[in-house]
Amino acid sequence: MAITAKDVQKLREMTGVGMMDCKKALTEAEGDFDKAIEWLREKGLAAQTKKAGKVAAEGVSYAIVADNGVGVVIEVNSQTDFVAKNDVFKDFVMALAGGGAEEAPADVEALKACRYPGTERTVADVTADKVLAIGENIQIRRFVRFAENTSVGYVHAGGKIGVLVNLAVEGVDASEIGKNVAMQIAAL
């Protein structure tokens, strides 16, 4: 079967993977998109293992208080600040935070086993896909979730610092106090 540029582009839009990898996947799968996606996922696991040894010291922190009042702060690292500043990476981190607020994982490992928002796949599976698409090691470094009391999130310096304050107060508006405390923590 002849693989066209439109086929390669369609697979690229579906997966976010580079053009050459999409072409190779379609060639290996003889034009079958489902098999090509599976081939890319398998390759992604291999790429993730290969890249796992590389230091992921750059990244983004994100703090959120969901509609249900649950507070989440997360740090996800990449190898370069170029990737950390990428909108695709930032959207991935925000989705992880939102999923963490919904699913109630206790720690990073439990978060990896949760369902990624909007899919039936796990966070670990989607992370492997992101490693393949972005081409760098990506690690969820820290994750904290508070379901009780009042949580206030604060993100400083475009995601370099994320703070989540959890307060148990009565008779006062905790949001202003929490914001002030979070800003002081970020400043330190």
TIKOLBA-273499 format. One line per 3 residues: number of its first residue (from 1); their letters; for each residue x negated, y negated, z of N, C-alpha, C, O. Coordinates in steps of 0.02 Angstrom, whole numbers. Layout:
<rs>
NUM = a = X:Y:Z:X:Y:Z:X:Y:Z:X:Y:Z ~ ...
</rs>
This chain:
<rs>
1 = mai = -42:59:0:0:0:0:-44:-62:0:-93:-66:37 ~ -27:-110:-41:-64:-172:-45:-44:-219:11:16:-231:22 ~ -92:-244:47:-80:-291:102:-85:-362:73:-136:-380:44
4 = tak = -32:-401:82:-31:-469:55:-51:-519:110:-51:-503:169 ~ -67:-579:88:-84:-632:135:-24:-649:179:-32:-667:238 ~ 36:-643:151:97:-657:190:105:-605:245:127:-621:300
7 = dvq = 88:-541:230:92:-489:281:43:-504:339:61:-498:397 ~ -17:-524:321:-67:-540:371:-44:-600:413:-51:-599:474 ~ -17:-650:380:7:-709:416:65:-691:462:68:-716:519
10 = klr = 110:-649:440:167:-628:481:142:-592:544:167:-606:599 ~ 94:-547:537:67:-511:594:30:-559:641:33:-553:702 ~ -4:-607:611:-40:-656:652:10:-697:694:-3:-709:753
13 = emt = 65:-717:664:116:-755:701:148:-713:755:167:-739:808 ~ 155:-648:743:185:-603:793:139:-591:852:162:-582:908 ~ 73:-590:840:26:-569:891:-21:-623:917:-45:-618:973
16 = gvg = -33:-674:877:-81:-725:896:-154:-704:885:-199:-740:906 ~ -164:-648:852:-232:-622:840:-259:-652:775:-220:-673:732 ~ -325:-655:769:-357:-684:711:-339:-649:646:-318:-591:646
19 = mmd = -348:-685:591:-328:-660:525:-365:-595:506:-334:-549:480 ~ -430:-593:518:-469:-534:497:-447:-472:537:-443:-417:509 ~ -434:-481:602:-411:-424:642:-342:-401:619:-327:-342:617
22 = ckk = -299:-449:601:-232:-431:575:-238:-392:510:-202:-343:500 ~ -281:-415:466:-290:-380:402:-316:-309:413:-291:-262:383 ~ -365:-303:457:-392:-237:472:-339:-191:504:-336:-132:488
25 = alt = -299:-219:548:-246:-180:581:-195:-156:530:-174:-98:531 ~ -174:-200:485:-126:-181:433:-155:-129:386:-120:-84:364 ~ -219:-135:371:-252:-86:328:-254:-17:362:-239:34:332
28 = eae = -274:-18:426:-277:45:465:-208:77:472:-201:138:471 ~ -156:35:478:-88:59:488:-50:68:422:10:82:422 ~ -85:60:366:-56:68:300:6:25:290:55:46:260
31 = gdf = 3:-37:316:57:-85:306:114:-82:356:159:-123:353 ~ 112:-35:402:165:-28:453:152:-77:510:101:-71:545 ~ 197:-125:520:186:-177:570:185:-149:641:144:-170:681
34 = dka = 229:-102:656:231:-74:724:165:-37:740:137:-45:794 ~ 141:1:691:77:36:701:20:-13:705:-28:-3:743 ~ 23:-67:666:-29:-118:668:-32:-152:736:-86:-165:763
37 = iew = 26:-168:763:29:-199:830:1:-151:882:-37:-172:926 ~ 19:-87:878:-8:-37:924:-84:-32:917:-120:-27:967 ~ -109:-33:855:-181:-30:843:-215:-91:875:-268:-84:905
40 = lre = -185:-150:868:-213:-210:898:-213:-206:974:-260:-229:1007 ~ -160:-178:1002:-157:-170:1075:-212:-123:1100:-245:-138:1150 ~ -223:-69:1064:-277:-23:1083:-344:-57:1077:-387:-49:1120
43 = kgl = -352:-96:1024:-414:-133:1015:-421:-185:1070:-476:-199:1094 ~ -365:-214:1090:-365:-264:1144:-389:-234:1209:-426:-267:1246 ~ -370:-173:1223:-394:-140:1284:-469:-129:1280:-505:-137:1330
46 = aaq = -493:-110:1221:-565:-101:1212:-601:-168:1218:-654:-173:1249 ~ -572:-220:1189:-602:-287:1193:-602:-312:1265:-650:-344:1287 ~ -548:-298:1301:-544:-320:1370:-598:-285:1412:-629:-317:1454
49 = tkk = -609:-221:1400:-660:-185:1436:-729:-213:1419:-771:-222:1462 ~ -740:-227:1355:-804:-253:1332:-816:-323:1361:-873:-338:1381 ~ -765:-365:1364:-772:-433:1388:-769:-438:1464:-786:-490:1492
52 = agk = -748:-385:1498:-740:-387:1570:-805:-402:1606:-804:-429:1661 ~ -861:-385:1577:-925:-398:1608:-948:-470:1602:-996:-490:1635 ~ -915:-509:1561:-934:-578:1551:-902:-622:1606:-846:-609:1627
55 = vaa = -939:-671:1629:-917:-713:1684:-861:-759:1661:-867:-795:1612 ~ -807:-758:1698:-750:-802:1685:-748:-853:1742:-714:-842:1793 ~ -784:-908:1734:-791:-957:1788:-750:-1021:1776:-742:-1060:1822
58 = egv = -727:-1031:1716:-685:-1089:1701:-612:-1068:1709:-598:-1008:1713 ~ -567:-1115:1711:-498:-1094:1716:-450:-1149:1734:-466:-1208:1731 ~ -391:-1126:1753:-336:-1171:1769:-302:-1147:1832:-291:-1088:1842
61 = sya = -285:-1195:1875:-244:-1182:1934:-176:-1213:1921:-170:-1266:1889 ~ -124:-1180:1945:-57:-1205:1934:-15:-1190:1996:-16:-1134:2021 ~ 21:-1239:2020:65:-1231:2077:136:-1249:2056:147:-1298:2020
64 = iva = 183:-1209:2078:253:-1219:2059:298:-1203:2118:284:-1157:2157 ~ 353:-1239:2122:406:-1221:2168:466:-1208:2123:493:-1253:2092 ~ 487:-1145:2120:540:-1124:2075:608:-1149:2100:615:-1173:2156
67 = dng = 658:-1142:2057:726:-1162:2074:752:-1126:2137:793:-1154:2174 ~ 728:-1065:2149:750:-1027:2207:712:-1046:2271:721:-1016:2323 ~ 668:-1098:2266:631:-1122:2325:567:-1086:2339:531:-1104:2385
70 = vgv = 551:-1036:2299:489:-998:2309:431:-1038:2281:433:-1063:2225 ~ 378:-1042:2321:318:-1077:2299:264:-1028:2278:254:-977:2309 ~ 230:-1045:2223:177:-1002:2196:118:-1046:2176:128:-1099:2146
73 = vie = 58:-1024:2192:-2:-1055:2165:-45:-999:2136:-52:-946:2165 ~ -73:-1013:2077:-111:-962:2041:-172:-994:2009:-171:-1052:1988 ~ -226:-955:2006:-286:-976:1969:-302:-921:1920:-309:-862:1938
76 = vns = -309:-940:1857:-327:-893:1804:-389:-921:1770:-392:-979:1751 ~ -440:-878:1763:-503:-901:1736:-517:-873:1666:-493:-819:1648 ~ -556:-911:1628:-581:-892:1563:-656:-904:1562:-684:-929:1611
79 = qtd = -688:-887:1508:-761:-896:1503:-781:-968:1491:-833:-990:1514 ~ -741:-1005:1453:-760:-1074:1435:-704:-1123:1452:-645:-1105:1457 ~ -724:-1186:1462:-674:-1237:1475:-634:-1253:1412:-578:-1279:1417
82 = fva = -662:-1237:1353:-625:-1247:1291:-560:-1206:1292:-507:-1231:1274 ~ -565:-1144:1313:-505:-1101:1318:-460:-1124:1375:-399:-1126:1367 ~ -490:-1143:1431:-451:-1165:1489:-408:-1226:1473:-356:-1237:1504
85 = knd = -430:-1267:1425:-393:-1327:1406:-343:-1314:1350:-304:-1358:1332 ~ -343:-1253:1322:-300:-1234:1267:-228:-1228:1291:-216:-1199:1344 ~ -180:-1253:1252:-110:-1250:1271:-84:-1178:1276:-42:-1164:1319
88 = vfk = -109:-1133:1234:-87:-1063:1238:-107:-1033:1305:-67:-998:1337 ~ -167:-1048:1328:-191:-1023:1392:-151:-1054:1449:-131:-1019:1496 ~ -140:-1119:1446:-102:-1154:1499:-30:-1126:1503:-4:-1116:1557
91 = dfv = 1:-1115:1445:69:-1086:1444:69:-1017:1476:116:-999:1511 ~ 17:-978:1462:10:-911:1492:8:-917:1568:41:-879:1603 ~ -32:-963:1594:-38:-972:1667:28:-994:1697:48:-969:1750
94 = mal = 63:-1040:1664:128:-1063:1690:179:-1007:1690:218:-1001:1737 ~ 178:-965:1638:224:-908:1636:208:-859:1692:254:-831:1722 ~ 144:-848:1706:125:-804:1761:151:-830:1828:177:-792:1869
97 = agg = 145:-896:1838:170:-926:1900:246:-918:1906:271:-900:1959 ~ 281:-930:1851:354:-922:1852:374:-850:1864:421:-837:1902 ~ 339:-804:1833:352:-733:1845:337:-712:1916:373:-671:1945
100 = gae = 284:-741:1945:267:-726:2014:320:-751:2062:332:-720:2114 ~ 353:-805:2045:407:-831:2087:469:-786:2083:504:-777:2133 ~ 481:-757:2025:540:-713:2016:530:-643:2043:574:-616:2076
103 = eap = 472:-613:2029:461:-542:2041:440:-524:2112:448:-467:2133 ~ 414:-571:2150:393:-561:2220:334:-514:2230:337:-471:2273 ~ 280:-521:2190:221:-481:2204:184:-507:2265:188:-566:2282
106 = adv = 148:-462:2300:114:-480:2361:44:-509:2348:20:-550:2387 ~ 12:-487:2293:-56:-509:2279:-70:-504:2204:-24:-491:2165 ~ -133:-515:2185:-151:-515:2114:-137:-447:2082:-109:-444:2027
109 = eal = -155:-393:2115:-144:-326:2086:-70:-311:2077:-50:-282:2026 ~ -29:-331:2124:43:-322:2117:71:-366:2061:117:-345:2025 ~ 43:-425:2053:64:-469:1998:50:-437:1931:91:-441:1885
112 = kac = -9:-406:1924:-27:-373:1861:22:-317:1843:31:-302:1784 ~ 53:-286:1892:100:-232:1879:171:-258:1865:214:-219:1844 ~ 183:-322:1877:250:-351:1865:264:-359:1791:218:-357:1749
115 = ryp = 327:-369:1776:348:-381:1707:331:-453:1689:345:-500:1726 ~ 300:-462:1630:285:-529:1605:350:-562:1583:390:-530:1549 ~ 362:-625:1602:426:-659:1586:444:-656:1512:403:-670:1468
118 = gte = 505:-638:1499:531:-636:1431:513:-574:1392:529:-569:1332 ~ 480:-525:1424:461:-463:1390:477:-403:1434:498:-411:1492 ~ 466:-345:1408:471:-284:1447:402:-256:1464:396:-201:1490
121 = rtv = 350:-295:1448:281:-273:1459:255:-300:1525:281:-349:1552 ~ 203:-268:1551:174:-290:1614:127:-349:1603:105:-362:1547 ~ 113:-384:1656:66:-440:1654:-2:-415:1630:-36:-448:1591
124 = adv = -24:-356:1654:-88:-327:1633:-90:-315:1558:-141:-329:1526 ~ -35:-291:1529:-32:-279:1457:-36:-344:1417:-72:-348:1367 ~ 1:-394:1439:1:-458:1404:-67:-492:1412:-90:-526:1366
127 = tad = -99:-485:1470:-165:-513:1480:-215:-482:1431:-257:-517:1403 ~ -210:-416:1420:-253:-382:1371:-241:-411:1301:-289:-420:1263 ~ -179:-425:1284:-164:-456:1219:-195:-526:1214:-220:-545:1162
130 = kvl = -193:-563:1269:-221:-631:1269:-297:-628:1261:-327:-670:1227 ~ -329:-578:1292:-402:-570:1284:-418:-559:1210:-466:-588:1184 ~ -379:-517:1177:-390:-503:1106:-377:-565:1064:-416:-582:1019
133 = aig = -322:-600:1077:-304:-658:1037:-351:-717:1048:-370:-751:1001 ~ -371:-729:1111:-413:-786:1127:-486:-770:1116:-525:-813:1097 ~ -505:-708:1129:-574:-686:1117:-620:-698:1176:-681:-699:1168
136 = eni = -592:-706:1236:-632:-716:1296:-605:-674:1353:-546:-654:1353 ~ -648:-662:1403:-626:-628:1463:-578:-674:1500:-592:-734:1508 ~ -522:-648:1522:-472:-685:1560:-458:-645:1623:-443:-586:1621
139 = qir = -464:-679:1680:-453:-646:1744:-405:-687:1787:-412:-748:1792 ~ -357:-652:1817:-314:-684:1867:-354:-681:1932:-365:-627:1960 ~ -377:-738:1955:-423:-739:2012:-388:-742:2079:-404:-706:2125
142 = rfv = -338:-787:2084:-303:-796:2147:-229:-804:2135:-207:-830:2083 ~ -190:-781:2183:-118:-787:2180:-90:-786:2250:-107:-742:2290 ~ -48:-836:2266:-15:-839:2331:58:-858:2319:73:-899:2276
145 = rfa = 102:-827:2358:174:-839:2351:205:-848:2419:192:-809:2465 ~ 245:-901:2427:282:-913:2489:357:-914:2474:379:-954:2433 ~ 395:-870:2506:467:-868:2494:506:-902:2551:564:-919:2542
148 = ent = 473:-912:2608:508:-943:2664:487:-1016:2672:439:-1039:2640 ~ 524:-1052:2714:510:-1121:2732:513:-1167:2670:548:-1152:2622 ~ 477:-1222:2673:477:-1271:2618:408:-1272:2586:358:-1286:2620
151 = svg = 405:-1260:2522:341:-1261:2486:338:-1324:2443:388:-1345:2414 ~ 278:-1352:2439:266:-1411:2398:202:-1397:2359:149:-1384:2388 ~ 206:-1399:2292:149:-1387:2250:119:-1452:2224:154:-1502:2215
154 = yvh = 53:-1451:2214:18:-1509:2187:-39:-1485:2144:-78:-1442:2164 ~ -44:-1513:2084:-98:-1496:2037:-136:-1560:2023:-107:-1611:2006 ~ -203:-1556:2029:-245:-1614:2020:-296:-1602:1965:-316:-1545:1952
157 = agg = -316:-1655:1932:-368:-1654:1881:-351:-1606:1824:-394:-1568:1801 ~ -290:-1609:1801:-269:-1569:1743:-272:-1494:1754:-279:-1456:1706 ~ -267:-1472:1816:-267:-1400:1830:-332:-1375:1861:-338:-1315:1873
160 = kig = -380:-1419:1873:-442:-1397:1905:-430:-1377:1977:-462:-1332:2003 ~ -383:-1412:2011:-367:-1398:2080:-292:-1389:2086:-253:-1431:2064 ~ -271:-1334:2117:-201:-1322:2130:-192:-1308:2204:-228:-1268:2233
163 = vlv = -143:-1341:2235:-131:-1334:2306:-57:-1319:2316:-14:-1348:2284 ~ -43:-1273:2361:25:-1258:2381:28:-1262:2457:-5:-1224:2492 ~ 70:-1308:2482:78:-1317:2554:145:-1286:2572:195:-1298:2538
166 = nla = 147:-1248:2627:208:-1217:2650:221:-1242:2721:181:-1230:2766 ~ 277:-1277:2730:292:-1309:2794:355:-1280:2825:404:-1265:2791 ~ 352:-1273:2891:411:-1254:2930:427:-1313:2975:402:-1318:3031
169 = veg = 469:-1358:2950:487:-1418:2988:563:-1425:2990:599:-1397:2948 ~ 587:-1462:3040:658:-1474:3046:671:-1548:3056:632:-1582:3089 ~ 725:-1573:3027:746:-1641:3038:710:-1694:2998:725:-1753:3006
172 = vda = 664:-1675:2954:629:-1724:2912:626:-1697:2841:636:-1638:2828 ~ 613:-1743:2794:605:-1723:2724:534:-1696:2715:486:-1734:2715 ~ 528:-1631:2708:463:-1598:2704:427:-1612:2638:366:-1603:2634
175 = sei = 463:-1633:2587:431:-1641:2522:379:-1697:2522:326:-1690:2493 ~ 395:-1753:2554:347:-1809:2556:287:-1791:2600:230:-1805:2582 ~ 299:-1760:2656:245:-1739:2700:201:-1687:2664:140:-1691:2665
178 = gkn = 234:-1639:2632:198:-1587:2596:155:-1615:2540:99:-1593:2530 ~ 182:-1663:2503:143:-1694:2449:81:-1729:2477:27:-1722:2449 ~ 90:-1767:2531:33:-1802:2561:-20:-1753:2586:-79:-1763:2575
181 = vam = 1:-1700:2618:-46:-1649:2643:-81:-1616:2584:-142:-1605:2586 ~ -44:-1598:2533:-74:-1566:2474:-125:-1611:2440:-178:-1587:2418 ~ -110:-1675:2435:-157:-1721:2404:-221:-1728:2447:-275:-1733:2419
184 = qia = -214:-1727:2512:-273:-1729:2555:-315:-1666:2548:-376:-1669:2546 ~ -282:-1610:2543:-318:-1546:2534:-356:-1548:2467:-414:-1529:2464 ~ -323:-1571:2415:-355:-1575:2349:-415:-1623:2350:-466:-1611:2318
187 = al = -409:-1677:2388:-463:-1726:2392:-524:-1697:2428:-581:-1715:2412 ~ -511:-1653:2475:-568:-1622:2511:-603:-1571:2468:-651:-1540:2490
</rs>
